Amino acid sequence: MESADNKQGQPAPDNSSAPAPSTPAPEPVSQTTDSTDSYTYYDDYGYDQTSSSASVTEPAPPTLPATAAAAPPPPPDPPKAKEDDDEDDDGMLRMSFLEHLEELRSRLLKALLGIGLAFVCSLYFTNDLWQIISAPAKRALELNGVKDPRLAVLTPTEAFSVIWIKLPILTAIFLAAPWVLYQVWAFIAPGLYKKERRWAVPFVLSTAGLFILGGLFAYFVAFRFGLAFLLGIAVGGDLQTVVSITEYFDLFINVTLGMGIVFELPVLIFFLALLRIVSPQFLINHSRYAILIITVIAAIITPTPDVYNLMLITLPMTALYFVGVFAAYLLWLSREQKRFPWGVLLLMLLGIGLLVGGALYFATTKYGFHFTSHFPYLVR
């Protein structure tokens, strides 16, 4: 009975301490659940370390969409040099009114200083310069049969004012023309773009060269022929020809400076075309009006109302107008990225030169013509 009671009174054996059964234990729930459950399951202190250690795995790297992988790279930044140039150009334009006046004053003083230095240099060659200036008057008087081809001094101060003041000033203006024109360009250059400032050297050389060329044309052609024509009118009229040096030199200044300014016409036309104010087609279509205006200007410059002197100035001005039209046409070709047929032009000029040379050869060898130092330069 005791044993039975003991058997009956004994508690049931604890199965937890018994060895594990042979049957496999069921897999933990965390292994059968989706990995997302282990990420979403957490308590107050964080993720469950037991479940995460068994089920959390390294996530796969995200794959980019095809459109994102093939996306083009961002556009490159604009070149900094160009921005710097634009900023420099804009900075050059930011000048106050007083600063412009100060710049103008500085350029005027520099131009006058150049003319002053040229004036001082001209004083050393005054006598030689006067011989050159008075040569056309002596030649014109000799051609008209004047026995004493010398200019007259009518007042005590004429010789000093003409030879020692006016003549050196005129010479200094032509000598200092490149320097003065450079100062003009330097004053307007701050208002131009960088690519437009490259015209500095062509502007100075062409403008100064044409101004000096105009003075040489007036001295060797226009003034000589016009003076010979005017003095020739008095021949045979029982008149004594006396030319004052003041009247002569004033006429010389008017013609020389006038022709120097007139010879700037091609430069003026070229810059009007450069600013797109006129075009070559416009200039050709309105050339008849241009010739009329040129004739009126020539009549103002000409010291006398005769047709001979008028034509001496009108014809060169008309030729210079068409030279300016040609320069505007070359500029238009450059903008259109076209080339001018220089070879054809050179062949045409060569042909004209051969024809003129052949005509002069036959005139001098077959028909007895010879060259002279005065107009018409070819006589028989």
WOZIQUI-V641492 format. One record per pair of residues at least 24 apart in sequence whose ideal C-beta (glycine too) atoms are under 7 Angstrom apart, sorted by the first residue. I is the first residue (numbers start at 1). J is the second residue. Records with the same first field share a line. If there is no record, write none. Layout:
I=J + J
This chain:
28=54
30=54 + 55
31=55
85=194
89=193 + 194
92=190
93=190 + 191
95=190
103=187
104=187
107=183 + 186 + 187
110=183
111=179 + 180 + 183
114=176 + 179 + 180
115=172 + 173 + 176 + 180
118=172 + 175 + 176
119=168 + 169 + 172
122=168 + 171 + 172
123=168
126=163 + 164 + 167 + 168
129=167 + 171
130=163 + 167
133=167 + 252
136=223 + 224 + 227
137=227 + 243 + 248
139=224 + 374
140=227 + 228 + 231
141=231 + 241
143=228 + 374
144=231 + 232 + 235 + 241
145=235
146=241
151=243 + 244 + 245 + 248
152=242 + 243 + 244 + 245
153=245
154=244
158=245 + 246
159=245
162=245 + 246 + 249
166=249
170=253
174=212 + 215
177=208 + 211 + 212
178=204 + 208
181=207 + 208
206=267
207=264 + 267
210=263 + 264 + 266 + 267
211=260 + 263 + 264
213=263
214=259 + 260 + 262 + 263
215=256 + 259 + 260
217=259 + 316
218=255 + 256 + 259
219=256
222=255 + 259 + 312 + 313
223=252 + 255 + 256
225=312 + 375
226=309 + 312
229=308 + 309
230=304
251=303
254=303
255=303
258=301
262=301 + 317
263=320
265=317 + 320 + 321 + 324
266=320 + 323 + 324 + 327
269=324 + 325 + 327 + 328
270=324 + 327 + 328 + 331
273=328 + 331
274=331
279=332
280=325 + 328 + 329 + 332
283=325 + 328
284=325
290=321
291=318
294=318 + 321
